[in-house]
C-alpha cells in the first residue's frame, strides 16, 4: 500500500519495528534503517542499480534482514514544490515495489537531503572517493530521519 502522507503511513504501522529510508537515484539506491523504536536513522548500504527486478529484490532482502515494517521513499520534488520526471520515476518504482511486498510505503520530501549529507561528510573531512561511496545511504538517512522526527512529533511512535 502506498501513502502520500507520512501521517497516513504512521497510522498503519505496528507499535514498533524498523523503517527503511530510500534515496532512489538513477545509478544507485541508498538505504538507511531506523531502530525499532523509530528514533534514529542509520545509513546501511548503497545498492548499485542494474535491472528493476534485481534492484527491488536487493532492497527487499536488506529490509527482510533488518525486520523492516515500512518504507519511506524520498520524493525528489523541485525546489518550487512541483513534480518533475524524477518524481514520476520514484512513484513508478514505489508502484513496482508495492506489487511484490506487503510493506507499506510513504513518500517524504527529499529536497536538499543530498546537500545536507554532502555537507556532513565534508565536515567529517572525508575524502572525495569515500564520500562517493557513502553519499547515497547517508542521504537516505537524512530522508528517514526527517520522517522519523515527524512521526515522533505526532506521538504515534
C-alpha positions, 0 to 999 in steps of 0.5 A: 500500500502506498501513502502520500502522507507520512501521517497516513503511513504512521497510522498503519504501522505496528507499535514498533519495528524498523523503517527503511529510508530510500534515496532512489537515484538513477545509478544507485539506491541508498538505504538507511534503517531506523531502530525499532523504536523509530528514533534514529536513522542509520545509513546501511548500504548503497545498492548499485542499480542494474535491472528493476527486478534485481534492484527491488529484490536487493532492497527487499532482502536488506529490509527482510534482514533488518525486520523492516515494517515500512518504507519511506521513499524520498520524493525528489520534488523541485525546489518550487514544490512541483513534480518533475520526471524524477518524481514520476520515476520514484512513484513508478518504482514505489508502484513496482515495489508495492506489487511484490511486498506487503510493506507499506510505503510513504513518500517524504520530501527529499529536497536538499537531503543530498546537500545536507549529507554532502555537507556532513561528510565534508565536515567529517573531512572525508575524502572525495572517493569515500564520500562517493561511496557513502553519499547515497545511504547517508542521504537516505538517512537524512530522508528517514530521519526527517520522517522519523522526527515527524512521526515522533512529533505526532506521538504515534511512535 
